[in-house]
Amino acid sequence: MIDAKTAIVFGAGAGLGGTVARRFAKAGYSVALVARDGKRLGQMAAEIGASGGRAIAIAADTREEIAVETAFVRAESEMGPVGVAVYNPGAMFRGSLLDTDAETFKKVWRLTCFGGFLVGRAAAKRMVERGHGTILFSGATASVRGGALYSAFASAKAGLRSLSQSMAREFGPKGIHVAHIVIDGVIDTAAVRERLPGRIEALPPNGAMKPDDIAEAYWQLHAQPRSAWTHELDLRPWCEKF
């Protein structure tokens, strides 16, 4: 069996994606960080390197087929076979269906769902040849429940969930662990604190999800033995209603 010790993380921003990348780096994986902001990725890669890990930054638009394929080619040529692929991008959009224009709906779907298809296919193509690998998709409450004012986002997230289910059933018997993670709650990140002032502070202690704790769940999914795989995992803070 080929020792595939490279993790490629799409949507490796300053929040959850970057934290997941750091968790795999901590475990000894080389990490390819993929997002549109190359400068920010470069800083993150440097930080991982300074902590004793190995990372490269790849600026790419996950909605573009050639860009996704190029990212995998570069990751494997510079760091080795990809054993883990994480799809974390998502276009959160809130608004009445009546006010949602067609172009906005398409943009939300392309980043949230279509990009997952491109990444999932590129990863599976390589992993099936090797007989092992892990593909993880970041979901949300909207993956399983369409709320008012979230028609574009919920439909895209539900599509991503269905994609992951189909992939799990097709590629599980071929040795590929595909899992979808439903993140049901507010994540405590700098971006959330800036966008929603006071939201985190209004919650009880540990009422917001900590990126490090979520990232640990991603690692544990990858580390599961083949005799007991999880294909969907829901995570929420203790006080979240569901």
NORWO-V488069 format. One record per residue. N is the residue number from 0. RES is the residue in three letters. SS is DSSP state (H for helix, E for strand, L for the rest). D_CENTER is the distance of its C-alpha to the mean C-alpha in whole Angstrom. Layout:
{{N;RES;SS;D_CENTER} {N;RES;SS;D_CENTER}}
//
This chain:
{{0;MET;L;26} {1;ILE;L;24} {2;ASP;L;22} {3;ALA;L;19} {4;LYS;L;18} {5;THR;E;15} {6;ALA;E;12} {7;ILE;E;10} {8;VAL;E;7} {9;PHE;E;6} {10;GLY;L;6} {11;ALA;L;8} {12;GLY;L;10} {13;ALA;L;13} {14;GLY;L;11} {15;LEU;H;8} {16;GLY;H;6} {17;GLY;H;10} {18;THR;H;11} {19;VAL;H;8} {20;ALA;H;10} {21;ARG;H;13} {22;ARG;H;13} {23;PHE;H;13} {24;ALA;H;15} {25;LYS;H;18} {26;ALA;L;18} {27;GLY;L;19} {28;TYR;L;16} {29;SER;E;17} {30;VAL;E;14} {31;ALA;E;13} {32;LEU;E;11} {33;VAL;E;11} {34;ALA;E;11} {35;ARG;L;14} {36;ASP;L;16} {37;GLY;H;18} {38;LYS;H;20} {39;ARG;H;17} {40;LEU;H;15} {41;GLY;H;19} {42;GLN;H;20} {43;MET;H;17} {44;ALA;H;17} {45;ALA;H;21} {46;GLU;H;20} {47;ILE;H;18} {48;GLY;H;21} {49;ALA;H;24} {50;SER;L;22} {51;GLY;L;23} {52;GLY;L;20} {53;ARG;E;19} {54;ALA;E;17} {55;ILE;E;17} {56;ALA;E;16} {57;ILE;E;15} {58;ALA;E;16} {59;ALA;L;15} {60;ASP;L;14} {61;THR;L;12} {62;ARG;L;14} {63;GLU;L;17} {64;GLU;H;17} {65;ILE;H;19} {66;ALA;H;17} {67;VAL;H;14} {68;GLU;H;17} {69;THR;H;18} {70;ALA;H;15} {71;PHE;H;15} {72;VAL;H;19} {73;ARG;H;19} {74;ALA;H;17} {75;GLU;H;19} {76;SER;H;22} {77;GLU;H;22} {78;MET;H;20} {79;GLY;L;20} {80;PRO;L;19} {81;VAL;E;15} {82;GLY;E;15} {83;VAL;E;11} {84;ALA;E;8} {85;VAL;E;4} {86;TYR;E;3} {87;ASN;L;2} {88;PRO;L;6} {89;GLY;L;9} {90;ALA;L;12} {91;MET;L;14} {92;PHE;L;17} {93;ARG;L;20} {94;GLY;L;24} {95;SER;L;27} {96;LEU;H;26} {97;LEU;H;30} {98;ASP;H;29} {99;THR;L;25} {100;ASP;L;27} {101;ALA;H;25} {102;GLU;H;24} {103;THR;H;22} {104;PHE;H;21} {105;LYS;H;20} {106;LYS;H;18} {107;VAL;H;15} {108;TRP;H;15} {109;ARG;H;15} {110;LEU;H;12} {111;THR;H;10} {112;CYS;H;11} {113;PHE;H;13} {114;GLY;H;11} {115;GLY;H;9} {116;PHE;H;12} {117;LEU;H;13} {118;VAL;H;10} {119;GLY;H;11} {120;ARG;H;15} {121;ALA;H;15} {122;ALA;H;13} {123;ALA;H;15} {124;LYS;H;18} {125;ARG;H;18} {126;MET;H;18} {127;VAL;H;20} {128;GLU;H;23} {129;ARG;H;22} {130;GLY;L;22} {131;HIS;L;19} {132;GLY;E;15} {133;THR;E;12} {134;ILE;E;9} {135;LEU;E;6} {136;PHE;E;5} {137;SER;E;4} {138;GLY;L;8} {139;ALA;L;11} {140;THR;H;15} {141;ALA;H;15} {142;SER;H;14} {143;VAL;L;17} {144;ARG;L;19} {145;GLY;L;20} {146;GLY;L;22} {147;ALA;L;24} {148;LEU;L;23} {149;TYR;L;20} {150;SER;H;21} {151;ALA;H;19} {152;PHE;H;16} {153;ALA;H;16} {154;SER;H;17} {155;ALA;H;14} {156;LYS;H;12} {157;ALA;H;15} {158;GLY;H;15} {159;LEU;H;11} {160;ARG;H;12} {161;SER;H;15} {162;LEU;H;14} {163;SER;H;12} {164;GLN;H;15} {165;SER;H;17} {166;MET;H;15} {167;ALA;H;16} {168;ARG;H;20} {169;GLU;H;20} {170;PHE;H;19} {171;GLY;H;19} {172;PRO;H;23} {173;LYS;H;22} {174;GLY;L;20} {175;ILE;E;17} {176;HIS;E;15} {177;VAL;E;12} {178;ALA;E;11} {179;HIS;E;9} {180;ILE;E;9} {181;VAL;E;11} {182;ILE;E;11} {183;ASP;L;14} {184;GLY;L;16} {185;VAL;L;16} {186;ILE;E;14} {187;ASP;L;17} {188;THR;L;16} {189;ALA;H;18} {190;ALA;H;17} {191;VAL;H;17} {192;ARG;H;21} {193;GLU;H;22} {194;ARG;H;21} {195;LEU;L;22} {196;PRO;L;25} {197;GLY;L;26} {198;ARG;L;24} {199;ILE;L;22} {200;GLU;L;26} {201;ALA;L;27} {202;LEU;L;25} {203;PRO;L;27} {204;PRO;L;26} {205;ASN;L;23} {206;GLY;L;22} {207;ALA;L;19} {208;MET;E;16} {209;LYS;L;15} {210;PRO;H;12} {211;ASP;H;14} {212;ASP;H;15} {213;ILE;H;11} {214;ALA;H;10} {215;GLU;H;13} {216;ALA;H;12} {217;TYR;H;9} {218;TRP;H;12} {219;GLN;H;15} {220;LEU;H;13} {221;HIS;H;13} {222;ALA;H;17} {223;GLN;L;18} {224;PRO;L;21} {225;ARG;H;21} {226;SER;H;24} {227;ALA;H;22} {228;TRP;L;18} {229;THR;L;16} {230;HIS;L;15} {231;GLU;E;13} {232;LEU;E;13} {233;ASP;E;14} {234;LEU;E;14} {235;ARG;L;16} {236;PRO;L;19} {237;TRP;L;23} {238;CYS;L;24} {239;GLU;L;22} {240;LYS;L;24} {241;PHE;L;22}}
//
